[in-house]
Structures are given as structure tokens and as C-alpha cells.
Amino acid sequence: MSGAGKKVADVAFKASRNIDWEGMAKLLVSDEARKEFASLRRAFDEVNTTLQTKFSQEPEPIDWEYYRKGIGSRLVDMYKEAYDSVEIPKYVDTVTPQYKPKFDQLLVELKEAEEKSLKESERLEKEIVEVQELKKKISTMTADEYFEKHPELKKKFDDEIRNDNWGY
């Protein structure tokens, strides 16, 4: 097998072990998304299986002696010489070195965005809880109780009163 084909098969196999299919499936909401996700997973598994079986095997060596007996040594030697003279160029990856730093930078940005998103999500969850509590208490809450939770508003109102600014 060529080195490049085996390398692709190895990378695909390693990538498939790192994919959290169940974790991603839990994030899906609609039936249509689940259906598309199942199709994606099936296609990925088929390609991965093909890569593992087709590209991970070395070709069987040619039994030249068998053909010499049946065809004749002169013709077989001519084919063997032609076969041995064929050089398959090795694949030189020039693309990965160009894009690897960009990809790594995107991964760093992705992690930062994920952390930022999680923090914002946490903040919003707390704010939702506070608003729900306020909604329950608003009909029985006094101004002093409200200002206790929001001292900046109390200061703003006090400043307006002190400066004789009544909003007209």
C-alpha cells in the first residue's frame, strides 16, 4: 500500500475514535436534524470502513514463477522488468503545513469562544432565575426591598430628587 493511503486510513481511524457521536446527538432538537445526523454518521462509518479495508492492505506479491511455467520465461521476464521499472511517486504533502497553523489558531479561537459562551450562558441562567423570582415577588415587594437589590437605581433616584430633576 502506498504510504499516503495508509496515512489517510490511520488518520481517519484515529479521528473516528475521538468523535463523540452520542454527545452530539444529545444536542439535536428536531427530528429532521436527527435524521440528517444519522445519515452523516452512516456515511462517515462507510468511508472509514472503506479506508480501513481498502487502503490498509498491502497488495499480494506477484508469483512470477507461476507465470513462467504457463507462458514462458522470455515474455514473463519482459513484463517483470517493465513492472520493476515502474516507479510510483511518493505523495508529498504540501498542503497540511500551510493550513496546520491556521487550523490550530482556529481551534484556539474556538476554545476561547466556547469558554466565553459558557460564561455568558451561566450569567444569563442566573439572570433568568433572578427575573423569575422578581416576577413572583413584584406584587408584594416594597420600594425599599427593590432598592436593596438594585442600589444603583436608588442612587439614581436620590440624585434626581436632590437635583430637583422630576423628569419634565
Accessible surface in RSA format (square Angstrom, percent):
REM  Atomic radii and reference values for relative SASA: ProtOr
REM  Chains: A
REM  Algorithm: Lee & Richards
REM  Probe-radius: 1.40
REM  Slices: 20
REM RES _ NUM      All-atoms   Total-Side   Main-Chain    Non-polar    All polar
REM                ABS   REL    ABS   REL    ABS   REL    ABS   REL    ABS   REL
RES MET A   1    42.33  21.9   6.80   4.5  35.53  84.6  18.23  15.5  24.10  31.9
RES SER A   2    64.88  54.8  49.66  66.3  15.22  35.1  42.14  89.7  22.74  31.9
RES GLY A   3    45.95  56.7   0.00   N/A  45.95  56.7  38.47 105.6   7.48  16.7
RES ALA A   4    31.15  28.6  20.36  31.4  10.79  24.5  25.56  36.0   5.59  14.8
RES GLY A   5    12.20  15.0   0.00   N/A  12.20  15.0  10.84  29.7   1.36   3.0
RES LYS A   6    91.51  44.6  91.51  56.1   0.00   0.0  64.34  57.9  27.16  28.9
RES LYS A   7   126.46  61.7 122.46  75.1   4.00   9.5  84.66  76.2  41.81  44.5
RES VAL A   8    79.64  52.4  76.53  69.3   3.12   7.5  79.05  68.7   0.60   1.6
RES ALA A   9     0.83   0.8   0.83   1.3   0.00   0.0   0.83   1.2   0.00   0.0
RES ASP A  10    57.52  40.3  55.81  55.6   1.71   4.0  14.24  33.5  43.29  43.2
RES VAL A  11    87.49  57.6  86.18  78.0   1.31   3.2  86.75  75.4   0.74   2.0
RES ALA A  12    18.40  16.9  12.59  19.4   5.80  13.2  18.16  25.6   0.23   0.6
RES PHE A  13    92.39  46.2  92.39  57.2   0.00   0.0  92.39  56.0   0.00   0.0
RES LYS A  14   115.47  56.3 114.80  70.4   0.67   1.6  61.03  54.9  54.44  58.0
RES ALA A  15    42.45  39.0  35.60  54.9   6.85  15.6  41.35  58.2   1.10   2.9
RES SER A  16    24.45  20.7  14.39  19.2  10.06  23.2   8.86  18.9  15.59  21.8
RES ARG A  17   155.41  65.3 121.23  61.8  34.18  81.4  56.15  76.7  99.26  60.2
RES ASN A  18   125.92  86.8  93.83  90.7  32.09  77.3  31.22  75.1  94.70  91.5
RES ILE A  19    51.81  29.5  34.79  25.9  17.02  41.0  39.13  28.2  12.68  34.4
RES ASP A  20    90.15  63.1  80.80  80.4   9.36  22.1  39.53  93.0  50.62  50.5
RES TRP A  21    20.89   8.4  20.18   9.8   0.71   1.7  15.66   8.3   5.23   8.5
RES GLU A  22   104.84  60.2 102.17  77.3   2.67   6.4  58.91 114.0  45.93  37.5
RES GLY A  23    21.62  26.7   0.00   N/A  21.62  26.7  17.17  47.1   4.45  10.0
RES MET A  24    77.22  40.0  75.09  49.7   2.13   5.1  38.35  32.6  38.86  51.5
RES ALA A  25    40.62  37.4  34.15  52.7   6.47  14.7  34.37  48.4   6.25  16.6
RES LYS A  26   173.04  84.4 138.76  85.1  34.28  81.6  91.92  82.7  81.11  86.4
RES LEU A  27   141.78  79.0 121.13  86.7  20.65  51.9 124.78  87.6  17.00  45.7
RES LEU A  28    43.49  24.2  35.46  25.4   8.02  20.2  37.13  26.1   6.35  17.1
RES VAL A  29   129.06  84.9 113.04 102.3  16.02  38.6 115.19 100.1  13.87  37.6
RES SER A  30    55.72  47.1  48.06  64.1   7.66  17.6  45.59  97.1  10.13  14.2
RES ASP A  31   114.61  80.3 105.20 104.7   9.41  22.3  38.30  90.1  76.31  76.1
RES GLU A  32   106.14  60.9 101.26  76.6   4.88  11.6  55.75 107.8  50.39  41.1
RES ALA A  33    33.02  30.4  24.29  37.5   8.73  19.9  30.95  43.6   2.07   5.5
RES ARG A  34   113.00  47.4 108.14  55.1   4.86  11.6  51.12  69.9  61.88  37.5
RES LYS A  35   138.01  67.3 129.85  79.7   8.16  19.4  84.84  76.4  53.17  56.6
RES GLU A  36   102.28  58.7  98.71  74.7   3.57   8.5  37.09  71.7  65.18  53.2
RES PHE A  37    28.93  14.5  24.86  15.4   4.07  10.6  28.52  17.3   0.41   1.2
RES ALA A  38    42.98  39.5  37.08  57.2   5.90  13.4  41.97  59.1   1.01   2.7
RES SER A  39    48.81  41.2  43.64  58.2   5.17  11.9  25.93  55.2  22.88  32.1
RES LEU A  40   105.21  58.6 100.02  71.6   5.19  13.1 104.77  73.6   0.45   1.2
RES ARG A  41    85.18  35.8  85.18  43.4   0.00   0.0  19.65  26.9  65.53  39.7
RES ARG A  42   137.79  57.9 136.24  69.4   1.55   3.7  63.67  87.0  74.11  44.9
RES ALA A  43    50.06  46.0  46.50  71.8   3.56   8.1  49.45  69.6   0.61   1.6
RES PHE A  44    54.39  27.2  48.50  30.0   5.89  15.3  53.69  32.6   0.70   2.0
RES ASP A  45    64.71  45.3  63.12  62.8   1.60   3.8  26.15  61.5  38.56  38.5
RES GLU A  46   113.68  65.3 107.88  81.6   5.81  13.8  45.02  87.1  68.67  56.1
RES VAL A  47    91.05  59.9  88.61  80.2   2.44   5.9  90.99  79.1   0.05   0.1
RES ASN A  48    18.28  12.6  17.48  16.9   0.81   1.9   2.78   6.7  15.50  15.0
RES THR A  49    81.74  58.1  77.34  78.4   4.40  10.5  57.12  76.7  24.63  37.2
RES THR A  50    67.90  48.3  65.23  66.1   2.67   6.4  42.80  57.5  25.10  37.9
RES LEU A  51    25.61  14.3  25.61  18.3   0.00   0.0  25.61  18.0   0.00   0.0
RES GLN A  52    52.66  29.4  48.67  35.6   3.99   9.5  25.42  54.1  27.24  20.7
RES THR A  53    72.01  51.2  68.75  69.7   3.26   7.8  58.62  78.7  13.40  20.3
RES LYS A  54   140.83  68.7 117.02  71.8  23.81  56.7  71.66  64.5  69.18  73.7
RES PHE A  55    72.13  36.1  71.63  44.4   0.50   1.3  72.13  43.7   0.00   0.0
RES SER A  56    46.39  39.2  26.35  35.2  20.04  46.2  15.38  32.7  31.02  43.5
RES GLN A  57   119.61  66.9 107.35  78.5  12.26  29.2  34.18  72.7  85.43  64.8
RES GLU A  58   119.46  68.6  99.07  75.0  20.38  48.5  58.95 114.0  60.50  49.4
RES PRO A  59   102.68  74.8  80.23  73.1  22.45  81.6  91.80  75.8  10.88  67.6
RES GLU A  60   157.49  90.4 137.24 103.8  20.25  48.2  51.05  98.7 106.44  86.9
RES PRO A  61   127.12  92.6 100.42  91.5  26.70  97.1 111.01  91.7  16.11 100.1
RES ILE A  62    67.29  38.3  45.24  33.7  22.05  53.1  50.46  36.3  16.82  45.7
RES ASP A  63    84.56  59.2  75.06  74.7   9.51  22.5  35.77  84.2  48.79  48.7
RES TRP A  64    44.06  17.7  41.19  19.9   2.87   6.7  30.92  16.5  13.14  21.3
RES GLU A  65    99.09  56.9  98.87  74.8   0.21   0.5  51.47  99.6  47.62  38.9
RES TYR A  66   145.47  67.9 139.55  79.4   5.92  15.4  93.47  70.2  52.00  64.1
RES TYR A  67    96.78  45.2  95.64  54.4   1.14   3.0  50.94  38.3  45.84  56.5
RES ARG A  68    56.35  23.7  47.81  24.4   8.55  20.4  20.89  28.6  35.46  21.5
RES LYS A  69   178.27  87.0 139.19  85.4  39.09  93.1  93.27  84.0  85.00  90.5
RES GLY A  70    68.97  85.1   0.00   N/A  68.97  85.1  35.12  96.4  33.85  75.8
RES ILE A  71   102.06  58.1  69.61  51.9  32.45  78.2  74.59  53.7  27.47  74.5
RES GLY A  72    29.18  36.0   0.00   N/A  29.18  36.0  28.56  78.4   0.61   1.4
RES SER A  73    60.53  51.2  54.38  72.6   6.16  14.2  21.04  44.8  39.49  55.3
RES ARG A  74   214.84  90.2 206.06 105.0   8.78  20.9  83.31 113.9 131.53  79.7
RES LEU A  75    77.79  43.3  73.62  52.7   4.17  10.5  76.79  53.9   1.00   2.7
RES VAL A  76     4.73   3.1   3.94   3.6   0.78   1.9   4.73   4.1   0.00   0.0
RES ASP A  77    62.23  43.6  58.49  58.2   3.75   8.9  27.13  63.9  35.10  35.0
RES MET A  78   118.52  61.4 111.64  73.9   6.88  16.4  76.04  64.7  42.48  56.3
RES TYR A  79   135.56  63.3 133.00  75.7   2.56   6.7  86.39  64.9  49.17  60.6
RES LYS A  80    64.99  31.7  64.99  39.9   0.00   0.0  32.51  29.3  32.48  34.6
RES GLU A  81   130.93  75.2 123.57  93.5   7.36  17.5  45.28  87.6  85.65  69.9
RES ALA A  82    54.54  50.1  48.35  74.6   6.19  14.1  53.62  75.5   0.92   2.4
RES TYR A  83   125.72  58.7 115.93  66.0   9.79  25.5  79.16  59.5  46.56  57.4
RES ASP A  84    87.32  61.2  58.25  58.0  29.07  68.8  32.69  76.9  54.63  54.5
RES SER A  85    81.77  69.1  51.97  69.4  29.81  68.7  47.23 100.6  34.55  48.4
RES VAL A  86   100.95  66.4  79.73  72.2  21.22  51.1  85.46  74.3  15.49  42.0
RES GLU A  87   157.87  90.6 133.38 100.9  24.49  58.3  48.01  92.9 109.85  89.7
RES ILE A  88   136.73  77.8 118.42  88.2  18.31  44.1 119.05  85.7  17.69  48.0
RES PRO A  89   117.84  85.9  94.36  86.0  23.48  85.3 105.51  87.1  12.33  76.6
RES LYS A  90   164.35  80.2 145.63  89.4  18.72  44.6 101.88  91.7  62.46  66.5
RES TYR A  91   146.56  68.4 113.65  64.7  32.91  85.6  94.74  71.2  51.82  63.9
RES VAL A  92   111.86  73.6  94.98  86.0  16.88  40.7  98.32  85.4  13.54  36.7
RES ASP A  93    43.40  30.4  27.61  27.5  15.80  37.4  14.67  34.5  28.73  28.7
RES THR A  94    86.13  61.3  79.55  80.6   6.58  15.7  58.08  78.0  28.04  42.4
RES VAL A  95    83.46  54.9  83.46  75.6   0.00   0.0  83.46  72.5   0.00   0.0
RES THR A  96    68.52  48.7  64.06  64.9   4.46  10.6  47.75  64.1  20.77  31.4
RES PRO A  97    86.86  63.3  67.32  61.4  19.54  71.0  75.56  62.4  11.30  70.3
RES GLN A  98   112.38  62.8  97.25  71.1  15.13  36.0  38.92  82.8  73.46  55.7
RES TYR A  99   116.68  54.5 116.14  66.1   0.53   1.4  71.11  53.4  45.56  56.2
RES LYS A 100   106.01  51.7 102.49  62.9   3.52   8.4  72.76  65.5  33.25  35.4
RES PRO A 101    83.12  60.6  72.07  65.7  11.04  40.1  78.61  64.9   4.50  28.0
RES LYS A 102   123.88  60.4 118.39  72.6   5.49  13.1  82.24  74.0  41.64  44.4
RES PHE A 103   113.87  57.0 112.02  69.4   1.86   4.8 113.46  68.8   0.42   1.2
RES ASP A 104    56.07  39.3  54.55  54.3   1.52   3.6  26.70  62.8  29.37  29.3
RES GLN A 105    94.74  53.0  91.97  67.2   2.77   6.6  36.03  76.7  58.71  44.5
RES LEU A 106   108.39  60.4 105.05  75.2   3.34   8.4 105.22  73.9   3.17   8.5
RES LEU A 107    76.42  42.6  76.09  54.4   0.33   0.8  76.39  53.6   0.04   0.1
RES VAL A 108    76.63  50.4  73.79  66.8   2.85   6.9  76.41  66.4   0.23   0.6
RES GLU A 109    81.10  46.6  77.44  58.6   3.66   8.7  28.59  55.3  52.51  42.9
RES LEU A 110   107.97  60.1 103.12  73.8   4.84  12.2 107.64  75.6   0.33   0.9
RES LYS A 111   121.76  59.4 121.72  74.7   0.03   0.1  72.23  65.0  49.52  52.8
RES GLU A 112   105.66  60.7 100.12  75.7   5.54  13.2  42.19  81.6  63.47  51.8
RES ALA A 113    57.17  52.6  48.89  75.5   8.28  18.8  53.85  75.8   3.32   8.8
RES GLU A 114    83.81  48.1  76.80  58.1   7.01  16.7  28.75  55.6  55.05  44.9
RES GLU A 115   100.13  57.5  97.88  74.1   2.25   5.4  31.37  60.7  68.76  56.1
RES LYS A 116   156.06  76.1 151.53  93.0   4.53  10.8  97.43  87.7  58.64  62.5
RES SER A 117    67.68  57.2  58.82  78.5   8.86  20.4  30.22  64.3  37.46  52.5
RES LEU A 118   110.27  61.4 106.96  76.5   3.31   8.3 107.20  75.3   3.07   8.3
RES LYS A 119   147.91  72.2 141.70  86.9   6.21  14.8  90.91  81.8  57.00  60.7
RES GLU A 120    73.82  42.4  71.50  54.1   2.32   5.5  36.21  70.0  37.61  30.7
RES SER A 121    55.25  46.7  51.43  68.6   3.81   8.8  15.41  32.8  39.84  55.8
RES GLU A 122   106.88  61.4 102.34  77.4   4.53  10.8  32.60  63.1  74.27  60.6
RES ARG A 123   118.71  49.8 114.37  58.3   4.35  10.3  69.04  94.4  49.68  30.1
RES LEU A 124    77.85  43.4  77.74  55.6   0.11   0.3  77.74  54.6   0.11   0.3
RES GLU A 125   104.40  59.9 104.28  78.9   0.12   0.3  36.82  71.2  67.58  55.2
RES LYS A 126   128.31  62.6 124.49  76.4   3.83   9.1  79.86  71.9  48.46  51.6
RES GLU A 127    77.66  44.6  75.80  57.3   1.86   4.4  24.15  46.7  53.50  43.7
RES ILE A 128    87.64  49.9  85.03  63.3   2.60   6.3  87.63  63.1   0.01   0.0
RES VAL A 129    77.35  50.9  77.08  69.8   0.27   0.7  77.16  67.0   0.18   0.5
RES GLU A 130   110.95  63.7 106.14  80.3   4.81  11.5  36.94  71.5  74.01  60.4
RES VAL A 131    83.92  55.2  82.91  75.1   1.01   2.4  83.52  72.6   0.40   1.1
RES GLN A 132    97.55  54.5  96.41  70.5   1.14   2.7  27.85  59.3  69.70  52.9
RES GLU A 133    70.59  40.5  69.82  52.8   0.77   1.8  25.50  49.3  45.09  36.8
RES LEU A 134    48.16  26.8  45.27  32.4   2.88   7.3  47.64  33.5   0.52   1.4
RES LYS A 135   160.39  78.2 144.02  88.4  16.37  39.0  92.53  83.3  67.86  72.3
RES LYS A 136   164.79  80.4 135.01  82.8  29.78  70.9  89.31  80.4  75.48  80.4
RES LYS A 137    98.07  47.8  96.57  59.3   1.49   3.5  63.18  56.9  34.88  37.2
RES ILE A 138    97.05  55.2  85.46  63.7  11.58  27.9  85.46  61.5  11.58  31.4
RES SER A 139   101.72  86.0  61.57  82.2  40.15  92.5  52.93 112.7  48.79  68.4
RES THR A 140   113.60  80.8  86.53  87.7  27.07  64.5  76.86 103.2  36.74  55.5
RES MET A 141    35.63  18.5   9.88   6.5  25.74  61.3  10.70   9.1  24.93  33.0
RES THR A 142    76.28  54.3  68.77  69.7   7.51  17.9  72.64  97.6   3.64   5.5
RES ALA A 143    66.52  61.2  51.50  79.5  15.03  34.2  57.88  81.5   8.64  22.9
RES ASP A 144   108.43  76.0 102.56 102.1   5.87  13.9  30.66  72.2  77.76  77.6
RES GLU A 145    87.46  50.2  84.04  63.6   3.42   8.1  32.75  63.3  54.71  44.7
RES TYR A 146    62.04  29.0  62.01  35.3   0.03   0.1  34.96  26.3  27.08  33.4
RES PHE A 147    38.90  19.5  36.51  22.6   2.38   6.2  36.73  22.3   2.17   6.2
RES GLU A 148   145.85  83.7 116.40  88.1  29.45  70.1  46.15  89.3  99.70  81.4
RES LYS A 149   116.08  56.6  88.62  54.4  27.46  65.4  66.01  59.4  50.06  53.3
RES HIS A 150    54.20  29.6  54.11  37.6   0.09   0.2  39.24  40.4  14.96  17.4
RES PRO A 151    83.92  61.2  79.79  72.7   4.13  15.0  80.25  66.3   3.67  22.8
RES GLU A 152   109.14  62.7  97.98  74.1  11.16  26.6  67.67 130.9  41.47  33.9
RES LEU A 153    52.31  29.1  52.31  37.4   0.00   0.0  52.31  36.7   0.00   0.0
RES LYS A 154    90.76  44.3  90.76  55.7   0.01   0.0  58.30  52.5  32.47  34.6
RES LYS A 155   130.96  63.9 126.43  77.6   4.54  10.8  95.85  86.3  35.11  37.4
RES LYS A 156   111.51  54.4 105.67  64.8   5.84  13.9  59.85  53.9  51.66  55.0
RES PHE A 157    86.86  43.5  86.51  53.6   0.35   0.9  86.76  52.6   0.10   0.3
RES ASP A 158    48.39  33.9  45.24  45.0   3.15   7.5   9.51  22.4  38.89  38.8
RES ASP A 159    42.50  29.8  42.33  42.1   0.17   0.4  17.62  41.5  24.88  24.8
RES GLU A 160    56.26  32.3  54.76  41.4   1.50   3.6  15.87  30.7  40.39  33.0
RES ILE A 161    98.34  56.0  89.28  66.5   9.06  21.8  89.38  64.4   8.96  24.3
RES ARG A 162   170.39  71.5 137.81  70.2  32.58  77.6  74.17 101.4  96.21  58.3
RES ASN A 163   112.79  77.8  86.51  83.6  26.28  63.3  24.11  58.0  88.67  85.7
RES ASP A 164   108.54  76.0  90.00  89.6  18.54  43.8  28.16  66.3  80.38  80.2
RES ASN A 165    82.52  56.9  75.18  72.7   7.34  17.7  17.31  41.7  65.21  63.0
RES TRP A 166   144.70  58.1 117.34  56.8  27.36  64.3 115.99  61.8  28.71  46.6
RES GLY A 167    71.79  88.5   0.00   N/A  71.79  88.5  37.92 104.1  33.87  75.9
RES TYR A 168   241.88 112.9 166.81  94.9  75.07 195.3 155.44 116.8  86.44 106.6
END  Absolute sums over single chains surface
CHAIN  1 A    15191.8      13366.2       1825.6       9363.0       5828.8
END  Absolute sums over all chains
TOTAL         15191.8      13366.2       1825.6       9363.0       5828.8
